[in-house]
Amino acid sequence: MPVLFLIIVGAAAGFIATRIMEMKTDLVTTVVIGMFGALIGGLVLRFLLMLSGVAAGFVGAILGAMLLIWAWKALSARK
């Protein structure tokens, strides 16, 4: 079933991509373009999400550290 799904999605993606890029291809080439395009696009998207995930984690760590420093100073000032 996953192979059939890949072929269907590849055909749709290839069809749309070849029409946007104004490229005339046969059905098999369109499906292959779509399948490889989905593979490349998926890898690039995962890489970008990984990078943004790391950046988001870093920003979160900085904000957490700032909150901890603020709480430390607030509690230290009470003494």
Secondary structure, DSSP 8 states (H G I E B T S, - for coil): -HHHHHHHHHHHHHHHHHHHTT----HHHHHHHHHHHHHHHHHHHHHHHHHHHHHHHHHHHHHHHHHHHHHHHHHHHT-
